[in-house]
């Protein structure tokens, strides 16, 4: 079958698909490798990451390069068994998108390949203090799992540059910190959030929203814009935060977790002109996050 999950390295058109560490390493032989790590359920936001990776190679590598996309639903970053079970899996469509975007290699390992002998129980990376606030406070251990799998993928793929979406801004910040702390010889590049016409940030989790919930979810982006407008009008960060919280709490169908405005680099509430608002809420039983740079 054309879309049967391969157990060895295979080709899908010009696209090579590898499911083992040995085979993905054999497939990656270019002078420069650009990595895009995903959990599948790919959408236009992922396509933008892939395009950014290809553009980077076209402008930075005269000797050529390869774009590798990982597709792996990482169990160690889920704090709920039901969330892991319900995470959308669209492998066929994912391969079609990767082929259409000119990806060179897809790495789609099994859990056993990534965590032999369930080694996540012993060897993990701690996300530290930043990993325990905001998303980390609501999902204990989540960022430990994220950093552990990103570190493992990086050791396997050995990319020269990695691309991550800014929608998961706390995650992006932690990955940059890990790369710096562990002296990883690579560049971590953030790509701006891709939004639908109504402002909703693209997310794989959006696939689980029905029509009503999807419309309700647009209020998250509206609250971010409200906070930005309040700051531009001269309100304090505390006042802007409260206006956004009041707005979201007044919307039926939204259970707000947090809305904070933090320093864009340090991820701490403090005054300055490099600010970013972060929001998390549950809509239609689905946890969603978003953020926006506050230009003041």
C-alpha positions in Angstrom: 0.0 0.0 0.0 1.3 3.4 -0.9 0.8 4.9 2.5 1.6 1.9 4.7 3.8 2.9 7.5 7.3 1.9 6.4 9.5 -0.1 8.7 12.7 0.5 6.7 13.9 3.5 4.7 11.8 4.0 1.6 11.0 6.6 -1.0 7.7 8.4 -1.5 8.3 10.1 -4.8 11.5 12.2 -4.2 10.7 12.0 -0.5 12.7 9.5 1.6 10.9 8.0 4.6 12.9 6.5 7.5 11.6 5.0 10.7 14.9 3.9 12.3 17.8 5.9 13.6 20.2 4.0 11.3 18.2 4.7 8.2 17.6 8.4 8.8 21.3 8.9 9.4 22.0 7.1 6.1 19.5 9.3 4.3 21.0 12.6 5.6 24.1 13.3 3.7 24.0 16.9 2.6 26.5 19.6 3.7 23.7 21.5 5.6 20.7 19.9 7.2 17.6 21.9 8.4 15.3 20.2 10.9 11.6 20.7 11.5 10.3 18.6 14.4 6.6 17.9 14.5 4.0 15.5 16.1 2.2 15.2 12.8 -1.3 16.4 12.0 0.5 18.9 9.8 -1.2 22.1 8.6 -0.3 25.4 7.0 1.7 26.5 10.0 4.0 23.5 9.6 4.2 24.2 5.8 5.5 27.6 6.7 8.2 26.1 8.9 9.2 23.8 6.0 9.3 26.8 3.6 11.4 28.7 6.0 13.8 25.8 6.2 14.0 25.5 2.4 14.5 29.3 2.0 17.3 29.2 4.6 19.1 26.5 2.7 18.7 28.3 -0.6 20.3 31.4 0.8 22.9 30.0 3.2 24.2 26.9 1.5 25.9 27.0 -1.8 26.8 23.3 -1.5 23.2 22.3 -1.1 21.2 21.0 1.8 18.4 18.8 3.0 15.1 19.5 4.9 14.2 16.7 7.3 10.8 16.6 9.1 10.2 14.4 12.1 6.7 13.0 12.7 6.5 11.6 16.2 3.8 11.8 18.8 6.0 12.1 21.8 4.4 10.3 24.8 6.7 11.9 27.4 5.2 15.4 26.9 1.6 14.5 27.5 0.3 14.8 31.1 -3.0 13.1 30.2 -3.5 9.6 28.7 -6.7 10.8 27.1 -4.9 13.8 25.5 -2.3 11.4 24.1 -4.9 9.0 22.8 -7.0 11.8 21.2 -4.1 13.7 19.6 -4.9 13.8 15.9 -2.9 11.4 13.7 -3.0 12.1 9.9 0.0 10.2 8.6 -1.2 10.0 5.0 -1.9 13.7 4.7 1.3 14.5 6.5 3.3 12.7 3.8 1.4 14.4 1.1 2.1 17.8 2.6 5.8 17.0 3.0 6.1 15.8 -0.6 4.3 18.9 -1.9 6.6 21.2 0.1 9.8 19.5 -1.2 10.9 17.9 2.1 13.9 15.6 1.5 13.5 13.2 4.4 10.7 12.3 6.9 11.8 10.6 10.1 8.8 8.8 11.5 10.0 6.5 14.3 8.0 4.3 16.6 8.0 4.9 20.4 10.2 1.9 20.8 12.8 3.3 18.4 12.9 6.6 20.2 12.8 5.2 23.7 14.3 1.8 23.8 13.7 0.0 27.0 11.4 2.9 28.0 14.5 4.9 28.8 12.4 8.1 29.4 11.9 6.7 32.9 15.6 7.2 33.7 17.0 9.8 31.3 15.3 13.1 31.0 16.1 16.7 30.7 14.8 19.1 33.3 13.2 22.3 32.0 14.0 24.1 35.2 12.2 27.0 36.7 10.7 28.3 33.4 9.4 24.8 32.7 7.2 25.0 35.9 5.3 28.2 35.1 2.5 29.0 32.6 2.1 25.9 30.6 4.4 24.0 32.9 2.2 24.8 35.9 -0.9 23.3 34.2 1.0 20.4 32.6 3.7 19.3 35.1 6.6 17.6 33.4 5.4 18.6 29.9 8.5 20.6 29.0 10.8 18.0 30.4 9.3 15.7 27.8 9.6 18.3 25.1 13.2 19.1 25.8 14.1 15.4 26.1 12.7 14.5 22.7 14.1 17.5 21.0 17.5 16.7 22.4 17.2 13.1 21.3 16.0 14.1 17.8 18.9 16.6 17.5 21.4 13.9 18.5 20.0 11.6 15.9 19.5 14.1 13.0 22.4 16.4 13.8 20.9 19.4 12.1 22.7 22.7 11.5 19.6 24.7 12.0 16.1 24.0 13.5 12.8 25.7 12.9 10.0 26.0 15.5 6.8 28.0 15.4 6.4 31.0 17.7 2.9 29.9 18.6 4.5 27.7 21.2 6.6 30.5 22.5 7.4 29.2 25.9 8.6 26.0 24.2 10.7 27.9 21.7 12.3 29.9 24.5 13.2 26.7 26.4 14.6 25.0 23.3 16.8 28.0 22.7 18.0 28.0 26.3 18.8 24.2 26.1 20.7 24.7 22.8 22.8 27.4 24.5 23.3 25.6 27.8 24.3 22.3 26.1 26.6 24.1 23.6 24.7 22.7 20.6 26.4 23.7 17.4 23.3 24.8 15.6 20.9 27.7 15.1 17.3 27.8 16.5 15.0 29.9 14.4 11.5 30.9 15.3 8.8 31.3 12.6 5.9 33.7 13.2 2.5 32.2 14.0 0.2 31.4 11.1 -3.4 32.5 11.6 -6.7 31.9 9.8 -8.6 34.9 8.4 -10.5 35.2 11.7 -7.3 35.4 13.7 -7.3 31.9 15.1 -3.8 30.5 15.4 -3.3 27.4 13.4 -2.8 24.3 15.6 -3.1 20.6 15.1 -5.5 20.6 18.1 -7.9 22.7 16.0 -8.9 19.5 14.3 -10.7 18.5 17.5 -12.9 21.6 17.6 -16.4 21.5 16.2 -17.7 24.5 14.3 -19.1 26.3 17.4 -15.9 25.8 19.5 -13.7 26.9 16.6 -15.6 30.2 16.4 -15.4 30.6 20.2 -11.6 30.0 20.0 -11.2 33.1 18.0 -11.7 35.1 21.2 -8.2 34.2 22.3 -6.6 36.2 19.5 -9.1 38.9 20.1 -8.0 39.1 23.7 -4.4 39.4 22.7 -5.2 42.2 20.3 -7.2 43.9 23.1 -4.2 43.8 25.5 -2.0 45.2 22.8 -4.4 48.0 22.1 -4.6 48.8 25.8 -0.8 49.0 26.1 -0.7 51.3 23.1 -3.2 53.6 24.8 -0.9 53.9 27.8 -2.4 51.4 30.2 -0.1 49.4 32.5 0.7 45.7 31.8 -1.5 44.8 34.8 -4.4 46.8 33.4 -4.0 45.3 30.0 -3.9 41.8 31.4 -7.0 42.4 33.5 -8.9 43.8 30.5 -8.0 40.7 28.5 -8.9 38.3 31.3 -12.3 40.1 31.9 -13.0 39.8 28.2 -12.2 36.1 28.0 -14.1 35.3 31.2 -17.2 36.9 29.8 -17.2 34.6 26.8 -19.4 31.5 27.1 -17.5 28.3 26.3 -14.1 29.5 27.4 -12.3 28.3 30.5 -9.4 30.6 31.0 -6.2 29.1 32.5 -3.9 32.2 32.3 -3.3 35.4 30.5 0.0 37.1 31.3 2.3 39.7 29.7 5.9 39.0 30.0 9.3 40.1 28.9 9.8 38.7 25.4 13.3 37.3 26.2 13.2 36.5 29.9 9.6 35.3 30.1 9.0 37.1 33.3 6.5 39.9 34.1 8.5 43.1 34.1 8.3 46.6 32.5 9.9 47.3 29.2 9.3 47.5 25.5 10.0 43.9 24.6 6.7 42.4 25.8 4.7 39.4 24.7 1.2 38.3 25.9 0.6 34.6 26.5 -2.8 33.0 26.9 -4.1 29.4 27.5 -7.7 28.3 27.7 -9.9 25.3 27.2 -12.5 25.5 24.4 -14.8 22.7 23.6 -12.8 20.3 25.8 -9.6 21.2 23.9 -6.7 23.1 25.5 -5.4 25.9 23.3 -2.6 28.4 23.6 -1.6 31.5 21.7 0.6 34.5 22.1 1.3 37.9 20.5 4.2 40.4 20.6 3.1 43.6 22.3 4.7 46.4 20.3 4.6 49.5 22.5 
